[in-house]
Amino acid sequence: MAKEELIQFDGLVTEILPDARFRVQLDAGHEIVAYTAGKMKKFRIKTLAGDRVTVEMSPYDLEKGRLIYRHKEERASTARRSPARAQFRRR
């Protein structure tokens, strides 16, 4: 395994900690502390307790990780949308 290779896991955010950190329960049952990746900060992607996330970890330290993706909720896609407003054409 190369030194630069990182391991990815899926998990659930269980708690929001101070200093922009999160406690994440991995699907494998392990609990870690993770911080938000720079791209997520740049695009202002908010993470709340209960969100499904993908965590990137170094094989050398399996207690810390970096949140790299927040999965979209399935129930949000099935929610009803308000009717579209009438579109007006410009002349």
C-alpha positions as CSV (number, residue, x, y, z in Angstrom):
1,M,0.0,0.0,0.0
2,A,1.4,3.4,-1.0
3,K,1.8,6.1,1.7
4,E,-0.6,8.4,0.0
5,E,-3.5,5.9,-0.2
6,L,-6.5,6.8,2.0
7,I,-9.3,4.5,3.2
8,Q,-12.9,5.6,2.7
9,F,-15.8,4.6,5.0
10,D,-19.5,5.4,5.2
11,G,-20.9,6.5,8.5
12,L,-23.5,8.5,10.5
13,V,-22.8,11.8,12.2
14,T,-23.9,11.3,15.9
15,E,-22.7,14.5,17.5
16,I,-21.4,17.9,16.6
17,L,-18.3,18.9,18.6
18,P,-16.7,22.3,19.1
19,D,-14.0,23.5,16.7
20,A,-15.9,22.3,13.6
21,R,-15.4,18.6,14.4
22,F,-17.9,15.8,14.3
23,R,-18.3,12.4,16.1
24,V,-19.0,9.8,13.4
25,Q,-20.3,6.2,13.9
26,L,-18.9,4.2,11.0
27,D,-21.0,1.4,9.5
28,A,-18.4,-1.1,10.8
29,G,-19.2,0.0,14.4
30,H,-16.1,2.0,15.0
31,E,-16.5,5.6,16.3
32,I,-14.1,8.4,15.2
33,V,-13.7,12.2,15.3
34,A,-13.7,13.9,11.9
35,Y,-13.4,17.4,10.5
36,T,-14.9,18.9,7.3
37,A,-12.8,18.8,4.1
38,G,-11.8,22.0,2.5
39,K,-14.1,21.6,-0.5
40,M,-17.1,21.2,1.8
41,K,-16.1,24.4,3.6
42,K,-15.6,26.2,0.3
43,F,-19.0,25.4,-1.0
44,R,-20.6,25.9,2.4
45,I,-22.0,22.3,2.7
46,K,-23.5,22.1,6.2
47,T,-23.4,18.9,8.2
48,L,-25.9,18.1,11.0
49,A,-26.3,15.3,13.4
50,G,-28.0,12.3,11.7
51,D,-26.5,13.0,8.3
52,R,-24.9,10.1,6.3
53,V,-21.4,10.9,5.3
54,T,-18.3,9.4,3.6
55,V,-15.1,9.7,5.7
56,E,-11.6,9.5,4.4
57,M,-9.0,8.1,6.8
58,S,-5.3,7.5,6.9
59,P,-4.3,3.8,7.5
60,Y,-1.8,5.1,10.1
61,D,-4.4,6.8,12.4
62,L,-7.8,5.1,12.5
63,E,-9.2,7.5,15.2
64,K,-9.4,10.6,13.1
65,G,-10.9,11.3,9.7
66,R,-12.0,13.9,7.2
67,L,-15.6,14.3,5.9
68,I,-15.5,14.4,2.2
69,Y,-19.1,13.8,1.2
70,R,-22.5,14.4,2.7
71,H,-25.1,12.0,1.2
72,K,-28.4,13.4,0.2
73,E,-31.4,12.3,2.1
74,E,-33.9,10.0,0.3
75,R,-36.9,11.5,2.0
76,A,-36.0,15.0,0.7
77,S,-36.3,13.8,-3.0
78,T,-39.7,12.3,-2.4
79,A,-41.1,15.5,-0.7
80,R,-43.7,17.4,-2.7
81,R,-42.6,20.6,-4.3
82,S,-44.6,23.8,-4.5
83,P,-46.2,24.4,-8.0
84,A,-44.1,26.2,-10.5
85,R,-44.7,29.8,-11.0
86,A,-45.9,31.1,-14.3
87,Q,-43.0,31.9,-16.6
88,F,-43.1,35.2,-18.5
89,R,-41.5,35.8,-21.8
90,R,-39.4,38.9,-22.4
91,R,-39.8,40.8,-25.6
